[in-house]
Amino acid sequence: MEQDEQRSGPTLAGWLMRLSRQRRWVMACILLGWAAVVCTAWLLPAQYRSETLILVEQQRVPEHYVEPNVAVDLQQRLRSMSEQILSRTRLVGIIEKFHLYDKDRSRLDMQGLVERMRKDIGIDLVRAGGAPTDQISAFKVSYSAANPVVAQQVTAELTSLFIEENLRNRQQLSEDTTSFLENQLDAARKSLETQELRLREFKSRYLGQLPEQTTTNLQILTGLQNRLQSANDSVNQGEQQKLYLQSLLSQYQTLRPGSTLEGKGSDAGGADPDQKLASLKSQLREMKAKYTSRHPDVIRLEQEISAAEKLKPQMESPAAKNNNDASSEPAGVGSRLGDTQAMPAALQIASQLKAVEFDIANHKAEMKRIETEINSYQARLNLAPAREQELAAITRDHEQSRAYYESLLAKRNQSEMATNLEKRQQGEQFRMIDPPSLPQRPFFPNRLMFSVGGLAFGVALGLALVVLRELVDPKIFGEEELSAIVASPMLVVVPPVHTPADIRRRLRHGVFDAVAASGLALLIPAVTFLLYYKA
């Protein structure tokens, strides 16, 4: 039977019967537990919480006009500002300003008071959609104190610190960004100046060998080659003119005394001036077809033709007279007359011969000079590919430096505009939507919740007492519990026999229990609501 009793336990009906039998103990536990918790809540110091809502306003000027230069995440920035505002120096100043925790200064040092104040300050983020990944749109700042007015004043002080710290922090970050870009821009400017100086020195050093001057060099080289050809043609013409004048001078020299073949020489050479004049005129026509009338070769040919035309009458008239009269006049008289007439013409031809020789020498000197220049320009053209590679490397560095400088210049200008916005308080800033509230009721202790909790604690205490008494003094209540323990069938059940005195006593106990339960049912709600509205 002991094994069956161990295997079986009280039934639900048995527990209800035990609870009914020990109802007074249960009501006493409920009352005592509730009263203990309510008294504890009443004795705890009240804490009032004041809070305010701060809205995070975005930049007033559209970002596609002025891009902000503060890229720090708002949550990270709030964390940084919280660390600065909740620093020991700031909190000590607030404690001294509002005389906080005067009762605790005897048992806590200043560091302890600062730690306690940090626990009393609350900062809660408010996101746009409510999800943890949504953007932060606002945040709440709260402070708890024993005095509601003090809680409101401290909350207002903390709010002003957050707003001022945000303005100062954003302005400082913006100025630091602009200063950094300014330093980088100065370094980029110096690098660009160095590259420009290097490029300028290279172009100055290799002037004429640069790739962009190749076309010009080719044109100049072509012109020089044409000039060389023209000078060569002038030398050839000068050589022909020289030969002509030398032959003409030799003909005049045959007119000297004692020359028996003078007349024949004159007659033989008489046709030469006409042929030479015709040749010069033919050359002049060819030159005019190629060049203008101011070309040096054209002018020279015109001068030679003019001189030949002047010499032609002098050569033909005396020679003809000498040849016709050679048989009748004495030889001595003809020789003297020829010498007298030939002297001026010979001198003129000799001077022209020297002039021609001088022109030939000048043209040859010019040819040498032109050849030197041609060699120089050919050397420039040969060096152009190497200079092109060197210039490409220098130009690439220069373009990179210039692009980097222009990029930094644009960023610096953009950052300066963003900094001006921050200084004018038109960038992202904090704006207080709700002023710090003046709390009317303490948020701790919540006496309504304490009363409900005390009632639950009393019920749990009463039930625990019933279970404990059952464990200490187990009893059998009801036929089901007995049947579960004893396997034999139940033959007869003896009902309880009550005397009139028992009936009267049970009636008094029932009335007392009903009055006690009703009083308990009315007392607990009444006191709970009284405490809630009086708090």
Protein Blocks (a to p, Z undefined) as FASTA:
>chain_A
ZZmmmmpccdfklmmmmmmmmmmmmmmmmmmmmmmmmmmmmmpccdddddddddddddfb
dfklmccfbfbdfklmmmmmmmmmmpmklmmmmmmmnopaklmmmmpcfklmmmmmmmmp
ccddddfkopakbccfbdcdddddfblklmmmmmmmmmmmmmmmmmmmmmmmmmmmmmmm
mmmmmmmmmmmmmmmmmmmmmmmmmgoiamklmmmmmmmmmmmmmmmmmmmmmmmmmmmm
mmmmmmmmmmmmmmpghiaklmmmmmmmmmmmmmmmmmmmmmmmmmmmmmcfkbfklmmm
mmmmmmmmmmmmmmmmmmmmmmmmmmmpcfklmmmmmmmmmmmmmmmmmmmmmmmmmmmm
mmmmmmmmmmmmmmmmmmmmmmmmmmmmmmmmmmmmmmmmmmmmmmmmmmmmmmmmmmmm
mmnopaccdddfbdcdddfbdfbdcfklmmmmmmmmmmmmmmmmmmmmmmmmgcdedjkl
mmmmmmcdcfbdcdddddfklmmmmmmmmmmmmmmmmmmmmmmmmmmmmmmmmZZ
